[in-house]
Amino acid sequence: MQFKIRFSWSASALVTCCLLLSNPVFSADNPRPEQWSKQVQEAELGNFYQVDSGLYRSEQPDKKDFKKLEKMGVKEVLNLRQYHTDKDEAKGRSVKLHQIPMDAGELTEMDMIDALQLIKQRKGPMLVHCWHGADRTGAVIAAYRVVFQNWSKQQAIDELVNGDHNFHSTFYSNIPRLIESLDVAEMRQQLNIEPAIERAENSEIITDNDAKKIALKE
């Protein structure tokens, strides 16, 4: 992986710097936000978190990790690395492999759309990973939060930067800027999805039609 340092600044970059400088320490008095990804404690796979009921994120899995992922019920894996496939690590496993090569220093909105399209089309629980599970993976998950789960861009950037995923802010200040610049309405149109409403109590995503049905029942 080649690190690319960028020195351009914008309002969103300044907001990100504020998030970094805040550097929250989570405790009983300052708990980790409930809606953020939950660490999968029983697994040895690094940076392994559950985003919601059907989506996980992590660093590069090895052969043992793929075996455990299969036992956990993960059906598909999306690899965001440029020069490394998962074919050797996943050999002999029933997990379906996808790959969208991304450069962490040159991410685009179209990269996010391509990844979100695969996430939308998944037939079962999916793992998204890159090398460290921090930057490219973090960008895709942040885009997922905004486009599918109706988070604000700053909420998604906060999790990206402060969610204990080891985001490399020194090298990839372009990623928060990308999330800030996403044309969410256009992305939803290209992905053919309706605006989502997040149910905060369990992070389930429902459409406007579902929301109307629930309102009638309640």
C-alpha positions as CSV (number, residue, x, y, z in Angstrom):
1,M,0.0,0.0,0.0
2,Q,1.4,3.4,-1.0
3,F,0.7,6.2,1.5
4,K,-0.1,9.6,-0.2
5,I,0.1,12.7,1.9
6,R,-2.3,15.5,1.0
7,F,-2.1,19.1,2.1
8,S,-5.3,20.7,0.7
9,W,-7.7,22.0,3.3
10,S,-11.5,22.7,3.3
11,A,-14.2,23.2,5.8
12,S,-14.9,19.5,6.0
13,A,-11.2,18.8,6.6
14,L,-11.3,21.3,9.5
15,V,-14.3,19.5,11.0
16,T,-12.4,16.2,10.7
17,C,-9.4,17.8,12.5
18,C,-11.7,18.8,15.3
19,L,-13.0,15.2,15.6
20,L,-9.4,14.0,15.7
21,L,-8.3,16.4,18.3
22,S,-11.3,15.5,20.5
23,N,-9.9,11.9,20.7
24,P,-12.7,10.6,22.9
25,V,-12.0,8.0,25.6
26,F,-15.1,5.8,26.0
27,S,-16.1,5.0,29.5
28,A,-19.2,4.5,31.7
29,D,-19.5,8.3,31.8
30,N,-18.8,8.7,28.1
31,P,-20.1,5.5,26.4
32,R,-19.3,4.5,22.8
33,P,-22.3,5.5,20.6
34,E,-24.7,2.5,20.5
35,Q,-25.2,2.8,16.8
36,W,-21.5,2.4,16.0
37,S,-20.1,-0.9,14.8
38,K,-19.7,-3.6,17.5
39,Q,-16.5,-5.4,17.9
40,V,-16.7,-9.2,17.4
41,Q,-15.0,-10.3,20.6
42,E,-14.9,-14.1,20.0
43,A,-12.9,-13.8,16.8
44,E,-9.1,-13.5,16.3
45,L,-9.5,-11.6,13.1
46,G,-8.1,-8.1,13.5
47,N,-10.3,-5.0,13.4
48,F,-13.4,-7.2,13.1
49,Y,-16.6,-5.4,13.8
50,Q,-20.3,-6.0,13.1
51,V,-21.8,-3.0,11.3
52,D,-25.4,-4.3,11.4
53,S,-27.2,-7.7,11.2
54,G,-26.0,-8.4,7.7
55,L,-22.7,-6.6,7.4
56,Y,-19.2,-6.9,8.9
57,R,-15.9,-5.1,8.4
58,S,-12.3,-6.2,9.2
59,E,-8.6,-6.3,8.1
60,Q,-7.3,-8.9,5.7
61,P,-8.5,-12.4,6.8
62,D,-6.2,-15.4,6.6
63,K,-7.1,-19.1,6.0
64,K,-8.1,-19.7,9.6
65,D,-10.2,-16.6,9.6
66,F,-12.1,-17.7,6.5
67,K,-12.9,-21.0,8.1
68,K,-14.3,-19.1,11.1
69,L,-16.2,-16.7,8.9
70,E,-17.8,-19.6,7.1
71,K,-18.9,-21.1,10.5
72,M,-20.3,-17.8,11.6
73,G,-22.6,-17.7,8.5
74,V,-20.8,-15.1,6.4
75,K,-21.8,-15.9,2.8
76,E,-19.9,-13.2,0.8
77,V,-16.7,-11.2,1.2
78,L,-15.9,-7.9,-0.6
79,N,-12.1,-7.3,-0.9
80,L,-11.1,-3.7,-1.6
81,R,-7.4,-4.3,-2.1
82,Q,-5.7,-3.5,-5.4
83,Y,-3.1,-6.3,-5.7
84,H,-4.2,-9.1,-3.5
85,T,-7.1,-11.5,-4.0
86,D,-8.7,-13.8,-1.4
87,K,-8.5,-16.9,-3.5
88,D,-5.7,-18.6,-1.6
89,E,-7.1,-17.7,1.9
90,A,-10.6,-18.8,0.9
91,K,-9.7,-21.9,-0.9
92,G,-12.0,-24.8,-0.1
93,R,-14.6,-22.5,1.5
94,S,-18.1,-21.8,0.2
95,V,-17.9,-18.1,0.7
96,K,-18.5,-16.0,-2.4
97,L,-15.7,-13.6,-3.2
98,H,-16.0,-10.1,-4.7
99,Q,-13.2,-7.6,-5.4
100,I,-13.3,-3.9,-6.2
101,P,-9.7,-2.7,-6.3
102,M,-9.4,0.8,-4.6
103,D,-6.6,3.2,-4.0
104,A,-7.1,4.8,-0.5
105,G,-5.6,8.0,-1.7
106,E,-7.7,8.3,-4.8
107,L,-11.1,7.1,-3.8
108,T,-14.1,8.4,-5.8
109,E,-17.9,8.5,-5.4
110,M,-18.1,5.9,-8.2
111,D,-15.9,3.6,-6.1
112,M,-18.5,3.9,-3.3
113,I,-21.4,3.3,-5.6
114,D,-19.8,0.1,-7.0
115,A,-19.2,-1.2,-3.5
116,L,-22.7,-0.3,-2.2
117,Q,-24.2,-2.0,-5.2
118,L,-22.6,-5.3,-4.2
119,I,-23.6,-4.8,-0.6
120,K,-27.2,-4.1,-1.7
121,Q,-27.2,-7.3,-3.9
122,R,-25.7,-9.6,-1.2
123,K,-27.6,-12.8,-0.6
124,G,-26.5,-13.2,3.0
125,P,-24.1,-11.7,5.6
126,M,-21.2,-10.0,4.0
127,L,-17.7,-9.0,5.2
128,V,-16.0,-5.9,3.7
129,H,-12.2,-5.7,4.1
130,C,-9.0,-4.2,2.8
131,W,-5.5,-4.6,4.3
132,H,-5.9,-2.9,7.6
133,G,-9.7,-2.6,7.6
134,A,-9.4,1.1,8.4
135,D,-9.3,3.4,5.4
136,R,-10.9,1.9,2.2
137,T,-13.2,-0.2,4.4
138,G,-13.9,2.8,6.5
139,A,-14.9,4.9,3.5
140,V,-17.3,2.2,2.2
141,I,-18.9,1.8,5.6
142,A,-19.3,5.5,6.0
143,A,-20.9,5.8,2.6
144,Y,-23.2,2.9,3.6
145,R,-24.2,4.7,6.8
146,V,-25.1,7.8,4.8
147,V,-26.8,6.3,1.8
148,F,-28.6,3.3,3.2
149,Q,-29.0,4.2,6.9
150,N,-29.7,7.9,6.6
151,W,-26.9,9.0,8.9
152,S,-25.7,12.6,8.6
153,K,-22.3,12.9,6.9
154,Q,-20.7,14.1,10.1
155,Q,-22.1,11.2,12.1
156,A,-20.5,8.8,9.5
157,I,-17.2,10.7,9.6
158,D,-17.2,10.6,13.4
159,E,-17.4,6.8,13.3
160,L,-14.8,6.6,10.6
161,V,-12.3,8.8,12.5
162,N,-13.1,7.9,16.1
163,G,-14.6,4.4,15.9
164,D,-11.4,2.5,17.0
165,H,-10.7,1.3,13.5
166,N,-7.2,2.8,13.3
167,F,-8.1,5.3,10.6
168,H,-4.9,6.8,9.1
169,S,-5.9,10.4,9.2
170,T,-2.4,11.7,8.6
171,F,-2.3,10.1,5.2
172,Y,-5.9,10.0,4.1
173,S,-7.6,13.3,4.9
174,N,-9.1,12.8,1.4
175,I,-11.5,10.2,2.8
176,P,-13.5,12.4,5.1
177,R,-13.6,15.0,2.3
178,L,-15.0,12.4,0.0
179,I,-17.8,11.5,2.4
180,E,-18.6,15.2,2.9
181,S,-18.9,15.6,-0.9
182,L,-21.1,12.6,-1.6
183,D,-24.2,13.4,-3.7
184,V,-26.5,11.2,-1.7
185,A,-29.6,11.8,-3.7
186,E,-27.8,10.9,-6.9
187,M,-26.2,7.8,-5.4
188,R,-29.6,6.6,-4.2
189,Q,-31.0,7.1,-7.6
190,Q,-28.2,5.1,-9.2
191,L,-28.5,2.4,-6.7
192,N,-32.3,2.4,-7.1
193,I,-33.1,2.7,-3.4
194,E,-35.5,4.8,-1.5
195,P,-34.4,7.1,1.3
196,A,-33.9,5.1,4.4
197,I,-35.1,5.6,7.9
198,E,-32.9,4.2,10.7
199,R,-34.6,2.7,13.7
200,A,-32.1,3.7,16.4
201,E,-33.0,0.9,18.8
202,N,-31.7,-1.9,16.5
203,S,-30.2,-0.2,13.4
204,E,-32.8,-1.9,11.1
205,I,-33.4,0.0,7.9
206,I,-36.9,0.4,6.6
207,T,-38.2,2.2,3.6
208,D,-40.8,5.1,3.6
209,N,-43.5,2.6,2.8
210,D,-42.5,0.4,5.7
211,A,-42.5,3.4,8.0
212,K,-46.1,4.2,7.0
213,K,-47.2,0.7,7.7
214,I,-45.5,0.8,11.1
215,A,-47.1,4.1,11.9
216,L,-50.6,2.7,11.1
217,K,-50.0,-0.2,13.5
218,E,-48.8,2.0,16.3
